[in-house]
């Protein structure tokens, strides 16, 4: 039974968008993953609106909605049902959905989604750590480059001094 409900990581991660500087999933994508109609998902959310503060769920503004639609090439069948701006659920909002959608599929799907969000968060942390390491190396190289430049400037000075000196008479036995 669990194998039937398993969704690939790619399927889930392709439905995570970055809107308002947050990783979110849209109501229609979540409904598809849960195997229910978007209308039913929205009904459950509206019945339990107190569980979804703005940092858990928000509705896309007209501009965000238009921008989102223009970014994705969608067929006419995909545009059907998009007369209203979709609800966007943050990670916490998706987690809260499991408390209002009482089905085994919803619970299993939510577990998978939470794992994907955790992986994404970890990848971002790893990337941030890597960026910090690179910046530290760059700073060391800048200091190193300055030291190398200083050594070369000293060598240039020594070379100039040597060239500007008069030739010395040889000392020793002449044959």
HELIX and SHEET records of a PDB file:
HELIX    1   1 UNK A    2  UNK A    5  1                                   4    
HELIX    2   2 UNK A    9  UNK A   13  1                                   5    
HELIX    3   3 UNK A   27  UNK A   34  1                                   8    
HELIX    4   4 UNK A   38  UNK A   47  1                                  10    
HELIX    5   5 UNK A   49  UNK A   51  5                                   3    
HELIX    6   6 UNK A   62  UNK A   71  1                                  10    
HELIX    7   7 UNK A   76  UNK A   79  1                                   4    
HELIX    8   8 UNK A   91  UNK A  100  1                                  10    
HELIX    9   9 UNK A  104  UNK A  164  1                                  61    
SHEET    1   A 4 UNK A  16  UNK A  19  0                                        
SHEET    2   A 4 UNK A  22  UNK A  26 -1                                        
SHEET    3   A 4 UNK A  87  UNK A  89 -1                                        
SHEET    4   A 4 UNK A  57  UNK A  59 -1                                        
END                                                                             
